[in-house]
């Protein structure tokens, strides 16, 4: 082979090798195309009943929930509500008519054994008080005829009012029968005693509004 032909072949090989190197270098330098990330699909929140406080709109208050009100009642140191009841003899008694005088009010019922057991004690103390205190017994939840017949059979001498519908009982919160209230001359409750208490507790309650009282056997 002639020298010029050899040189031509060598030149072609060199040029081809350079092109191959350049192509390889170009291929190596390029980064492969990466797939575009797709954000995950967030499922909707399930429907549920949420706390109204947590879901309230800012600047607004949640709707208040309805809560039962505490039962009304009369406690020591409070002014007692006026009681107006029909007595077993058919007359009407209003405690406002006895303003300026201590009052002892007993809530009871004929079906309550403790209530009945305390009635002779109340009559005895009433005689010993000799008019220094007004005593009123209020029968709750029973009709006039039942209460009248019961009291007449016992020959009970104290005034007995009939709170057939329980209106007075509810106003005073007198649900645990029997329950006794002692009011001073100004109509303020000074003592409250539940049934079953020993006699000395009743005497102490009486002397809280009639200091000069002295119980006799």
N, CA and C atoms as a LAMMPS dump frame, in Angstrom:
ITEM: TIMESTEP
0
ITEM: NUMBER OF ATOMS
651
ITEM: BOX BOUNDS ff ff ff
-5.0000000000000000e+02 5.0000000000000000e+02
-5.0000000000000000e+02 5.0000000000000000e+02
-5.0000000000000000e+02 5.0000000000000000e+02
ITEM: ATOMS id mol type element x y z
1 1 1 N 0.874 -1.206 0
2 1 2 C 0 0 0
3 1 3 C 0.888 1.225 0
4 2 1 N 0.481 2.138 -0.764
5 2 2 C 1.267 3.354 -0.849
6 2 3 C 1.104 4.168 0.419
7 3 1 N 2.103 4.945 0.715
8 3 2 C 2.137 5.758 1.925
9 3 3 C 0.952 6.71 2.024
10 4 1 N 0.565 7.4 0.924
11 4 2 C -0.59 8.301 1.029
12 4 3 C -1.836 7.559 1.419
13 5 1 N -1.987 6.322 0.909
14 5 2 C -3.218 5.569 1.269
15 5 3 C -3.212 5.185 2.728
16 6 1 N -2.029 4.807 3.241
17 6 2 C -1.937 4.456 4.669
18 6 3 C -2.285 5.638 5.536
19 7 1 N -1.759 6.788 5.154
20 7 2 C -2.048 7.982 5.94
21 7 3 C -3.543 8.313 5.921
22 8 1 N -4.181 8.078 4.762
23 8 2 C -5.62 8.379 4.664
24 8 3 C -6.44 7.475 5.556
25 9 1 N -6.03 6.168 5.586
26 9 2 C -6.764 5.227 6.444
27 9 3 C -6.58 5.597 7.902
28 10 1 N -5.309 5.914 8.283
29 10 2 C -5.051 6.283 9.67
30 10 3 C -5.819 7.54 10.054
31 11 1 N -5.89 8.478 9.178
32 11 2 C -6.635 9.726 9.478
33 11 3 C -8.108 9.447 9.681
34 12 1 N -8.638 8.547 8.841
35 12 2 C -10.06 8.23 8.995
36 12 3 C -10.328 7.559 10.321
37 13 1 N -9.403 6.644 10.697
38 13 2 C -9.58 5.953 11.978
39 13 3 C -9.512 6.926 13.148
40 14 1 N -8.54 7.877 13.041
41 14 2 C -8.412 8.859 14.138
42 14 3 C -9.665 9.699 14.256
43 15 1 N -10.152 10.172 13.113
44 15 2 C -11.355 11.016 13.128
45 15 3 C -12.542 10.234 13.685
46 16 1 N -12.656 8.975 13.255
47 16 2 C -13.778 8.153 13.735
48 16 3 C -13.682 7.906 15.231
49 17 1 N -12.429 7.66 15.695
50 17 2 C -12.271 7.434 17.137
51 17 3 C -12.614 8.656 17.952
52 18 1 N -12.201 9.821 17.413
53 18 2 C -12.528 11.052 18.137
54 18 3 C -14.035 11.259 18.209
55 19 1 N -14.694 10.983 17.065
56 19 2 C -16.162 11.148 17.085
57 19 3 C -16.818 10.201 18.087
58 20 1 N -16.288 8.979 18.144
59 20 2 C -16.856 7.997 19.097
60 20 3 C -16.671 8.459 20.541
61 21 1 N -15.44 8.978 20.818
62 21 2 C -15.161 9.474 22.175
63 21 3 C -16.084 10.61 22.539
64 22 1 N -16.252 11.528 21.542
65 22 2 C -17.121 12.679 21.805
66 22 3 C -18.56 12.247 22.059
67 23 1 N -19.026 11.277 21.279
68 23 2 C -20.395 10.787 21.46
69 23 3 C -20.58 10.123 22.828
70 24 1 N -19.58 9.32 23.227
71 24 2 C -19.647 8.661 24.541
72 24 3 C -19.637 9.675 25.684
73 25 1 N -18.74 10.678 25.527
74 25 2 C -18.656 11.707 26.563
75 25 3 C -19.971 12.464 26.696
76 26 1 N -20.574 12.731 25.546
77 26 2 C -21.849 13.447 25.551
78 26 3 C -22.937 12.629 26.227
79 27 1 N -22.921 11.314 25.909
80 27 2 C -23.938 10.437 26.508
81 27 3 C -23.759 10.322 28.006
82 28 1 N -22.477 10.222 28.436
83 28 2 C -22.211 10.09 29.881
84 28 3 C -22.558 11.363 30.612
85 29 1 N -22.354 12.526 30.057
86 29 2 C -22.59 13.814 30.725
87 29 3 C -24.053 14.148 30.895
88 30 1 N -24.928 13.563 30.133
89 30 2 C -26.354 13.877 30.252
90 30 3 C -26.995 13.074 31.378
91 31 1 N -27.801 13.709 32.154
92 31 2 C -28.53 13.027 33.245
93 31 3 C -29.818 12.446 32.695
94 32 1 N -30.151 11.244 33.112
95 32 2 C -31.399 10.666 32.622
96 32 3 C -32.6 11.472 33.123
97 33 1 N -33.591 11.543 32.297
98 33 2 C -34.805 12.276 32.657
99 33 3 C -35.544 11.542 33.779
100 34 1 N -35.845 12.273 34.921
101 34 2 C -36.553 11.68 36.049
102 34 3 C -38.047 11.963 35.932
103 35 1 N -38.866 11.042 36.356
104 35 2 C -40.318 11.29 36.279
105 35 3 C -40.74 12.398 37.239
106 36 1 N -41.662 13.2 36.83
107 36 2 C -42.163 14.295 37.66
108 36 3 C -43.003 13.721 38.804
109 37 1 N -42.643 14.051 40.085
110 37 2 C -43.422 13.486 41.201
111 37 3 C -44.85 13.992 41.192
112 38 1 N -45.758 13.082 41.478
113 38 2 C -47.175 13.432 41.523
114 38 3 C -47.597 13.496 42.985
115 39 1 N -48.175 14.621 43.465
116 39 2 C -48.587 14.709 44.881
117 39 3 C -49.638 13.662 45.199
118 40 1 N -49.552 13.087 46.413
119 40 2 C -50.532 12.054 46.761
120 40 3 C -51.929 12.647 46.897
121 41 1 N -52.923 11.858 46.593
122 41 2 C -54.316 12.283 46.712
123 41 3 C -54.758 12.126 48.16
124 42 1 N -55.237 13.231 48.776
125 42 2 C -55.675 13.206 50.178
126 42 3 C -57.168 12.922 50.204
127 43 1 N -57.569 11.826 50.82
128 43 2 C -59.001 11.51 50.853
129 43 3 C -59.755 12.515 51.712
130 44 1 N -61.018 12.792 51.415
131 44 2 C -61.804 13.736 52.23
132 44 3 C -62.032 13.184 53.628
133 45 1 N -62.137 14.119 54.602
134 45 2 C -62.383 13.713 55.978
135 45 3 C -63.769 13.089 56.09
136 46 1 N -63.895 12.044 56.908
137 46 2 C -65.22 11.442 57.078
138 46 3 C -66.152 12.387 57.812
139 47 1 N -67.428 12.3 57.504
140 47 2 C -68.43 13.133 58.174
141 47 3 C -68.637 12.627 59.598
142 48 1 N -68.578 13.538 60.576
143 48 2 C -68.75 13.137 61.974
144 48 3 C -69.298 14.314 62.764
145 49 1 N -69.756 14.021 63.975
146 49 2 C -70.23 15.067 64.879
147 49 3 C -69.054 15.558 65.696
148 50 1 N -68.721 16.836 65.563
149 50 2 C -67.547 17.389 66.227
150 50 3 C -67.961 18.238 67.407
151 51 1 N -66.999 18.47 68.263
152 51 2 C -67.205 19.324 69.421
153 51 3 C -67.566 20.724 68.942
154 52 1 N -68.718 21.293 69.376
155 52 2 C -69.086 22.63 68.894
156 52 3 C -68.073 23.697 69.257
157 53 1 N -67.32 23.503 70.355
158 53 2 C -66.312 24.488 70.726
159 53 3 C -65.161 24.45 69.728
160 54 1 N -64.754 23.232 69.3
161 54 2 C -63.627 23.088 68.388
162 54 3 C -63.971 23.575 66.997
163 55 1 N -65.243 23.504 66.605
164 55 2 C -65.625 23.866 65.242
165 55 3 C -66.209 25.268 65.146
166 56 1 N -66.184 26.016 66.23
167 56 2 C -66.761 27.358 66.196
168 56 3 C -65.944 28.267 65.301
169 57 1 N -66.636 29.134 64.585
170 57 2 C -65.964 30.105 63.742
171 57 3 C -65.246 31.115 64.6
172 58 1 N -63.977 31.455 64.247
173 58 2 C -63.252 32.441 65.065
174 58 3 C -64.055 33.721 65.234
175 59 1 N -64.065 34.225 66.443
176 59 2 C -64.794 35.456 66.712
177 59 3 C -66.234 35.24 67.092
178 60 1 N -66.702 33.973 67.062
179 60 2 C -68.07 33.68 67.45
180 60 3 C -68.061 32.682 68.583
181 61 1 N -69.151 32.611 69.296
182 61 2 C -69.275 31.665 70.402
183 61 3 C -70.151 30.505 69.964
184 62 1 N -69.817 29.277 70.418
185 62 2 C -70.667 28.15 70.056
186 62 3 C -72.016 28.259 70.722
187 63 1 N -73.013 27.583 70.139
188 63 2 C -74.34 27.594 70.721
189 63 3 C -74.291 26.965 72.108
190 64 1 N -74.825 27.62 73.123
191 64 2 C -74.788 27.028 74.463
192 64 3 C -75.666 25.796 74.532
193 65 1 N -75.231 24.805 75.292
194 65 2 C -76.028 23.601 75.467
195 65 3 C -76.985 23.818 76.618
196 66 1 N -78.11 23.134 76.551
197 66 2 C -79.122 23.289 77.578
198 66 3 C -78.778 22.413 78.769
199 67 1 N -78.659 23.006 79.94
200 67 2 C -78.377 22.261 81.156
201 67 3 C -79.499 22.495 82.141
202 68 1 N -79.868 21.444 82.863
203 68 2 C -80.974 21.627 83.808
204 68 3 C -80.603 22.578 84.92
205 69 1 N -81.539 23.413 85.287
206 69 2 C -81.312 24.359 86.377
207 69 3 C -81.447 23.629 87.704
208 70 1 N -80.652 24.057 88.685
209 70 2 C -80.795 23.412 89.985
210 70 3 C -82.163 23.661 90.569
211 71 1 N -82.639 22.669 91.311
212 71 2 C -83.96 22.807 91.926
213 71 3 C -83.945 23.939 92.939
214 72 1 N -85.017 24.756 92.924
215 72 2 C -85.065 25.838 93.902
216 72 3 C -85.204 25.273 95.303
217 73 1 N -84.841 26.037 96.287
218 73 2 C -84.953 25.57 97.661
219 73 3 C -84.716 26.71 98.618
220 74 1 N -84.883 26.428 99.88
221 74 2 C -84.704 27.431 100.919
222 74 3 C -83.632 26.928 101.874
223 75 1 N -82.646 27.758 102.131
224 75 2 C -81.557 27.373 103.018
225 75 3 C -81.421 28.342 104.172
226 76 1 N -80.574 27.975 105.121
227 76 2 C -80.343 28.818 106.292
228 76 3 C -79.761 30.163 105.861
229 77 1 N -80.311 31.232 106.427
230 77 2 C -79.869 32.577 106.092
231 77 3 C -80.665 33.222 104.982
232 78 1 N -81.542 32.469 104.331
233 78 2 C -82.352 33.018 103.246
234 78 3 C -83.723 33.441 103.767
235 79 1 N -84.304 34.411 103.04
236 79 2 C -85.668 34.816 103.382
237 79 3 C -86.635 33.77 102.823
238 80 1 N -87.505 33.274 103.633
239 80 2 C -88.412 32.207 103.224
240 80 3 C -89.556 32.756 102.371
241 81 1 N -89.962 32.023 101.351
242 81 2 C -91.131 32.445 100.569
243 81 3 C -92.401 32.394 101.417
244 82 1 N -93.32 33.24 101.077
245 82 2 C -94.613 33.244 101.775
246 82 3 C -95.381 31.98 101.376
247 83 1 N -96.023 31.37 102.353
248 83 2 C -96.852 30.187 102.11
249 83 3 C -98.317 30.56 102.29
250 84 1 N -99.111 30.213 101.297
251 84 2 C -100.567 30.357 101.418
252 84 3 C -101.196 29.016 101.06
253 85 1 N -101.825 28.381 102.018
254 85 2 C -102.429 27.062 101.814
255 85 3 C -103.805 27.017 102.454
256 86 1 N -104.607 26.114 101.916
257 86 2 C -105.918 25.856 102.518
258 86 3 C -105.744 24.823 103.619
259 87 1 N -106.257 25.132 104.801
260 87 2 C -106.134 24.227 105.935
261 87 3 C -107.212 23.141 105.866
262 88 1 N -107.047 22.124 106.69
263 88 2 C -108.002 21.019 106.678
264 88 3 C -109.406 21.45 107.114
265 89 1 N -109.512 22.573 107.84
266 89 2 C -110.842 23.057 108.24
267 89 3 C -111.473 23.94 107.167
268 90 1 N -110.776 24.096 106.023
269 90 2 C -111.322 24.863 104.915
270 90 3 C -110.881 26.315 104.883
271 91 1 N -110.282 26.82 105.948
272 91 2 C -109.8 28.204 105.968
273 91 3 C -108.461 28.301 105.234
274 92 1 N -108.063 29.521 104.931
275 92 2 C -106.807 29.765 104.232
276 92 3 C -105.815 30.399 105.188
277 93 1 N -104.587 29.87 105.206
278 93 2 C -103.543 30.425 106.076
279 93 3 C -102.448 31.005 105.203
280 94 1 N -102.055 32.23 105.511
281 94 2 C -100.97 32.902 104.808
282 94 3 C -99.923 33.294 105.851
283 95 1 N -98.709 32.803 105.664
284 95 2 C -97.66 33.069 106.663
285 95 3 C -97.304 34.542 106.756
286 96 1 N -97.647 35.329 105.723
287 96 2 C -97.384 36.768 105.796
288 96 3 C -98.18 37.418 106.925
289 97 1 N -99.31 36.79 107.3
290 97 2 C -100.129 37.323 108.381
291 97 3 C -99.446 37.181 109.737
292 98 1 N -98.387 36.368 109.786
293 98 2 C -97.688 36.112 111.041
294 98 3 C -96.313 36.776 111.048
295 99 1 N -96.129 37.783 110.213
296 99 2 C -94.851 38.506 110.185
297 99 3 C -94.567 39.118 111.553
298 100 1 N -93.309 39.082 111.946
299 100 2 C -92.919 39.616 113.246
300 100 3 C -92.968 38.585 114.349
301 101 1 N -93.26 37.314 113.973
302 101 2 C -93.33 36.247 114.973
303 101 3 C -92.607 35.02 114.427
304 102 1 N -91.823 34.315 115.247
305 102 2 C -91.153 33.113 114.753
306 102 3 C -92.159 32.068 114.254
307 103 1 N -91.753 31.327 113.235
308 103 2 C -92.631 30.304 112.656
309 103 3 C -91.851 29 112.511
310 104 1 N -92.514 27.92 112.815
311 104 2 C -91.977 26.573 112.61
312 104 3 C -92.837 25.916 111.536
313 105 1 N -92.216 25.539 110.417
314 105 2 C -92.945 24.928 109.302
315 105 3 C -92.43 23.509 109.098
316 106 1 N -93.36 22.563 109.062
317 106 2 C -93.019 21.151 108.883
318 106 3 C -93.697 20.615 107.614
319 107 1 N -92.9 20.114 106.682
320 107 2 C -93.432 19.456 105.486
321 107 3 C -93.482 17.954 105.753
322 108 1 N -94.641 17.344 105.483
323 108 2 C -94.828 15.933 105.803
324 108 3 C -95.871 15.315 104.868
325 109 1 N -96.164 14.03 105.107
326 109 2 C -97.214 13.322 104.384
327 109 3 C -97.748 12.218 105.283
328 110 1 N -98.995 11.843 105.094
329 110 2 C -99.603 10.847 105.975
330 110 3 C -98.995 9.461 105.792
331 111 1 N -98.411 9.185 104.626
332 111 2 C -97.844 7.855 104.366
333 111 3 C -96.438 7.708 104.941
334 112 1 N -95.882 8.774 105.528
335 112 2 C -94.504 8.794 106.021
336 112 3 C -94.497 8.465 107.518
337 113 1 N -93.979 7.282 107.918
338 113 2 C -94 6.894 109.335
339 113 3 C -93.283 7.888 110.244
340 114 1 N -92.117 8.375 109.83
341 114 2 C -91.384 9.341 110.655
342 114 3 C -92.186 10.613 110.856
343 115 1 N -92.884 11.027 109.809
344 115 2 C -93.698 12.247 109.905
345 115 3 C -94.744 12.098 111.008
346 116 1 N -95.411 10.948 110.998
347 116 2 C -96.467 10.7 111.978
348 116 3 C -95.883 10.595 113.386
349 117 1 N -94.719 9.969 113.503
350 117 2 C -94.092 9.805 114.819
351 117 3 C -93.746 11.142 115.462
352 118 1 N -93.449 12.156 114.637
353 118 2 C -93.024 13.459 115.17
354 118 3 C -94.2 14.354 115.565
355 119 1 N -95.406 13.993 115.156
356 119 2 C -96.551 14.867 115.411
357 119 3 C -96.842 15.068 116.901
358 120 1 N -96.826 14.026 117.747
359 120 2 C -97.039 14.269 119.189
360 120 3 C -95.969 15.176 119.792
361 121 1 N -94.728 15.036 119.328
362 121 2 C -93.647 15.899 119.82
363 121 3 C -93.937 17.352 119.482
364 122 1 N -94.41 17.609 118.271
365 122 2 C -94.7 18.98 117.862
366 122 3 C -95.832 19.567 118.699
367 123 1 N -96.845 18.766 118.976
368 123 2 C -97.944 19.255 119.815
369 123 3 C -97.452 19.565 121.232
370 124 1 N -96.572 18.728 121.742
371 124 2 C -96.047 18.953 123.103
372 124 3 C -95.242 20.242 123.169
373 125 1 N -94.36 20.45 122.184
374 125 2 C -93.566 21.679 122.187
375 125 3 C -94.443 22.9 121.957
376 126 1 N -95.511 22.754 121.191
377 126 2 C -96.414 23.874 120.949
378 126 3 C -97.07 24.32 122.253
379 127 1 N -97.464 23.368 123.089
380 127 2 C -98.059 23.73 124.39
381 127 3 C -97.045 24.442 125.269
382 128 1 N -95.799 23.961 125.222
383 128 2 C -94.758 24.569 126.06
384 128 3 C -94.353 25.952 125.555
385 129 1 N -94.457 26.18 124.272
386 129 2 C -94.119 27.494 123.701
387 129 3 C -95.164 28.535 124.084
388 130 1 N -96.405 28.073 124.321
389 130 2 C -97.475 28.944 124.821
390 130 3 C -97.647 30.21 123.969
391 131 1 N -97.706 30.008 122.65
392 131 2 C -97.977 31.126 121.75
393 131 3 C -96.771 31.914 121.305
394 132 1 N -95.573 31.548 121.764
395 132 2 C -94.367 32.297 121.379
396 132 3 C -93.943 32.011 119.94
397 133 1 N -94.522 30.988 119.325
398 133 2 C -94.162 30.609 117.959
399 133 3 C -95.394 30.053 117.255
400 134 1 N -95.521 30.36 115.964
401 134 2 C -96.571 29.772 115.14
402 134 3 C -96.037 28.502 114.492
403 135 1 N -96.808 27.43 114.547
404 135 2 C -96.415 26.163 113.927
405 135 3 C -97.406 25.83 112.817
406 136 1 N -96.865 25.516 111.644
407 136 2 C -97.694 25.137 110.499
408 136 3 C -97.175 23.83 109.931
409 137 1 N -98.073 22.867 109.781
410 137 2 C -97.751 21.595 109.136
411 137 3 C -98.3 21.645 107.714
412 138 1 N -97.463 21.277 106.743
413 138 2 C -97.885 21.278 105.338
414 138 3 C -97.791 19.854 104.8
415 139 1 N -98.949 19.272 104.495
416 139 2 C -98.978 17.948 103.876
417 139 3 C -98.828 18.128 102.364
418 140 1 N -97.939 17.353 101.752
419 140 2 C -97.67 17.536 100.329
420 140 3 C -98.12 16.32 99.519
421 141 1 N -98.723 16.601 98.372
422 141 2 C -99.04 15.564 97.393
423 141 3 C -100.273 14.74 97.677
424 142 1 N -101.072 15.129 98.656
425 142 2 C -102.277 14.36 98.973
426 142 3 C -103.499 15.266 98.905
427 143 1 N -104.66 14.655 98.672
428 143 2 C -105.866 15.469 98.517
429 143 3 C -106.434 15.885 99.876
430 144 1 N -107.283 16.886 99.819
431 144 2 C -107.835 17.495 101.029
432 144 3 C -108.589 16.483 101.886
433 145 1 N -109.403 15.65 101.277
434 145 2 C -110.218 14.707 102.042
435 145 3 C -109.354 13.692 102.784
436 146 1 N -108.309 13.183 102.114
437 146 2 C -107.428 12.19 102.75
438 146 3 C -106.727 12.782 103.961
439 147 1 N -106.207 13.976 103.801
440 147 2 C -105.452 14.61 104.892
441 147 3 C -106.375 14.961 106.05
442 148 1 N -107.553 15.505 105.73
443 148 2 C -108.501 15.893 106.777
444 148 3 C -108.938 14.686 107.597
445 149 1 N -109.278 13.602 106.926
446 149 2 C -109.705 12.385 107.629
447 149 3 C -108.587 11.842 108.516
448 150 1 N -107.359 11.871 108.016
449 150 2 C -106.217 11.35 108.771
450 150 3 C -105.982 12.177 110.03
451 151 1 N -105.975 13.495 109.902
452 151 2 C -105.701 14.372 111.045
453 151 3 C -106.819 14.307 112.075
454 152 1 N -108.059 14.166 111.62
455 152 2 C -109.18 14.058 112.555
456 152 3 C -109.113 12.75 113.337
457 153 1 N -108.662 11.683 112.682
458 153 2 C -108.541 10.395 113.361
459 153 3 C -107.483 10.455 114.458
460 154 1 N -106.428 11.225 114.229
461 154 2 C -105.358 11.373 115.228
462 154 3 C -105.661 12.466 116.248
463 155 1 N -106.724 13.226 116.016
464 155 2 C -107.069 14.379 116.852
465 155 3 C -105.875 15.334 116.959
466 156 1 N -105.254 15.569 115.82
467 156 2 C -104.087 16.451 115.761
468 156 3 C -104.56 17.892 115.81
469 157 1 N -104 18.673 116.749
470 157 2 C -104.536 20.005 117.007
471 157 3 C -103.847 21.164 116.312
472 158 1 N -102.712 20.937 115.637
473 158 2 C -102.006 22.033 114.977
474 158 3 C -102.603 22.303 113.595
475 159 1 N -102.458 23.546 113.091
476 159 2 C -102.963 23.836 111.746
477 159 3 C -102.22 23.038 110.684
478 160 1 N -102.973 22.412 109.77
479 160 2 C -102.396 21.58 108.709
480 160 3 C -102.882 22.105 107.369
481 161 1 N -101.931 22.544 106.538
482 161 2 C -102.253 22.988 105.193
483 161 3 C -102.049 21.857 104.202
484 162 1 N -102.791 21.909 103.104
485 162 2 C -102.717 20.858 102.09
486 162 3 C -102.109 21.429 100.814
487 163 1 N -100.945 20.909 100.459
488 163 2 C -100.241 21.314 99.23
489 163 3 C -100.425 20.186 98.215
490 164 1 N -101.643 20.06 97.722
491 164 2 C -102.017 18.897 96.907
492 164 3 C -101.185 18.784 95.632
493 165 1 N -100.897 19.887 94.974
494 165 2 C -100.146 19.863 93.72
495 165 3 C -98.629 19.929 93.936
496 166 1 N -98.18 20.085 95.174
497 166 2 C -96.744 20.152 95.447
498 166 3 C -96.107 21.476 95.079
499 167 1 N -96.922 22.529 94.92
500 167 2 C -96.383 23.836 94.518
501 167 3 C -95.478 24.416 95.602
502 168 1 N -95.947 24.382 96.845
503 168 2 C -95.152 24.93 97.952
504 168 3 C -93.916 24.063 98.193
505 169 1 N -94.095 22.767 98.115
506 169 2 C -92.962 21.853 98.286
507 169 3 C -91.847 22.158 97.296
508 170 1 N -92.219 22.386 96.029
509 170 2 C -91.22 22.681 94.999
510 170 3 C -90.537 24.011 95.258
511 171 1 N -91.3 25.005 95.689
512 171 2 C -90.729 26.33 95.945
513 171 3 C -89.725 26.295 97.1
514 172 1 N -89.99 25.461 98.059
515 172 2 C -89.109 25.36 99.233
516 172 3 C -88.027 24.297 99.059
517 173 1 N -88.147 23.446 98.044
518 173 2 C -87.198 22.348 97.855
519 173 3 C -87.319 21.313 98.957
520 174 1 N -88.537 21.131 99.47
521 174 2 C -88.769 20.244 100.622
522 174 3 C -89.15 18.854 100.135
523 175 1 N -88.185 18.132 99.596
524 175 2 C -88.479 16.825 99.004
525 175 3 C -88.173 15.657 99.94
526 176 1 N -87.276 15.826 100.894
527 176 2 C -86.951 14.756 101.838
528 176 3 C -87.859 14.909 103.053
529 177 1 N -88.888 14.107 103.099
530 177 2 C -89.878 14.232 104.176
531 177 3 C -89.546 13.298 105.335
532 178 1 N -89.801 13.772 106.563
533 178 2 C -90.211 15.13 106.915
534 178 3 C -89.009 16.065 106.972
535 179 1 N -89.289 17.342 106.794
536 179 2 C -88.258 18.364 106.935
537 179 3 C -88.868 19.567 107.638
538 180 1 N -88.094 20.164 108.547
539 180 2 C -88.58 21.252 109.398
540 180 3 C -87.747 22.519 109.164
541 181 1 N -88.438 23.658 109.125
542 181 2 C -87.789 24.962 108.965
543 181 3 C -88.216 25.862 110.121
544 182 1 N -87.237 26.603 110.666
545 182 2 C -87.53 27.6 111.704
546 182 3 C -87.181 28.983 111.191
547 183 1 N -88.158 29.881 111.194
548 183 2 C -87.983 31.244 110.705
549 183 3 C -88.003 32.211 111.888
550 184 1 N -87.132 33.21 111.846
551 184 2 C -87.16 34.208 112.913
552 184 3 C -88.243 35.247 112.635
553 185 1 N -88.284 36.289 113.466
554 185 2 C -89.334 37.309 113.321
555 185 3 C -89.298 38.012 111.97
556 186 1 N -88.118 38.05 111.357
557 186 2 C -87.994 38.716 110.059
558 186 3 C -88.22 37.805 108.871
559 187 1 N -88.61 36.551 109.128
560 187 2 C -88.868 35.621 108.027
561 187 3 C -87.62 34.976 107.459
562 188 1 N -86.495 35.068 108.18
563 188 2 C -85.238 34.463 107.73
564 188 3 C -85.113 33.057 108.318
565 189 1 N -84.731 32.106 107.476
566 189 2 C -84.561 30.726 107.943
567 189 3 C -83.315 30.652 108.822
568 190 1 N -83.486 30.163 110.046
569 190 2 C -82.367 30.062 110.987
570 190 3 C -81.943 28.618 111.239
571 191 1 N -82.859 27.684 111.095
572 191 2 C -82.533 26.273 111.312
573 191 3 C -83.328 25.412 110.337
574 192 1 N -82.702 24.296 109.91
575 192 2 C -83.366 23.288 109.084
576 192 3 C -83.006 21.937 109.676
577 193 1 N -84.025 21.119 109.941
578 193 2 C -83.8 19.8 110.544
579 193 3 C -84.592 18.762 109.757
580 194 1 N -83.923 17.67 109.402
581 194 2 C -84.601 16.556 108.731
582 194 3 C -85.161 15.594 109.765
583 195 1 N -86.177 14.87 109.39
584 195 2 C -86.836 13.949 110.292
585 195 3 C -85.899 12.882 110.834
586 196 1 N -86.216 12.395 112.006
587 196 2 C -85.394 11.374 112.632
588 196 3 C -84.344 11.919 113.565
589 197 1 N -84.236 13.243 113.671
590 197 2 C -83.246 13.849 114.572
591 197 3 C -83.69 13.657 116.021
592 198 1 N -82.743 13.588 116.953
593 198 2 C -83.104 13.432 118.378
594 198 3 C -83.765 14.705 118.91
595 199 1 N -84.484 14.59 120.033
596 199 2 C -85.205 15.745 120.588
597 199 3 C -84.313 16.946 120.855
598 200 1 N -83.074 16.719 121.293
599 200 2 C -82.203 17.866 121.604
600 200 3 C -81.913 18.73 120.373
601 201 1 N -81.921 18.111 119.188
602 201 2 C -81.716 18.897 117.961
603 201 3 C -82.918 19.8 117.716
604 202 1 N -84.118 19.282 117.949
605 202 2 C -85.325 20.104 117.787
606 202 3 C -85.34 21.238 118.818
607 203 1 N -84.944 20.936 120.035
608 203 2 C -84.917 21.978 121.072
609 203 3 C -83.913 23.072 120.705
610 204 1 N -82.768 22.653 120.198
611 204 2 C -81.764 23.635 119.774
612 204 3 C -82.294 24.524 118.654
613 205 1 N -83.034 23.931 117.712
614 205 2 C -83.596 24.703 116.602
615 205 3 C -84.643 25.691 117.101
616 206 1 N -85.464 25.257 118.043
617 206 2 C -86.489 26.154 118.585
618 206 3 C -85.847 27.341 119.302
619 207 1 N -84.828 27.072 120.125
620 207 2 C -84.186 28.156 120.887
621 207 3 C -83.402 29.106 119.984
622 208 1 N -83.12 28.69 118.739
623 208 2 C -82.438 29.603 117.808
624 208 3 C -83.328 30.785 117.448
625 209 1 N -84.658 30.592 117.532
626 209 2 C -85.583 31.696 117.205
627 209 3 C -86.422 32.113 118.407
628 210 1 N -86.475 31.271 119.434
629 210 2 C -87.142 31.625 120.699
630 210 3 C -86.14 31.34 121.801
631 211 1 N -85.237 32.263 122.045
632 211 2 C -84.127 32.022 122.992
633 211 3 C -84.58 31.625 124.391
634 212 1 N -85.731 32.085 124.813
635 212 2 C -86.155 31.792 126.185
636 212 3 C -86.838 30.458 126.349
637 213 1 N -86.923 29.662 125.256
638 213 2 C -87.656 28.38 125.335
639 213 3 C -86.9 27.379 126.203
640 214 1 N -87.661 26.685 127.061
641 214 2 C -87.097 25.64 127.898
642 214 3 C -88.021 24.436 127.813
643 215 1 N -87.523 23.354 127.202
644 215 2 C -88.35 22.161 127.017
645 215 3 C -88.545 21.432 128.322
646 216 1 N -89.76 20.868 128.463
647 216 2 C -90.09 20.082 129.638
648 216 3 C -90.336 18.645 129.205
649 217 1 N -90.062 17.73 130.099
650 217 2 C -90.318 16.313 129.801
651 217 3 C -91.809 16.036 129.791
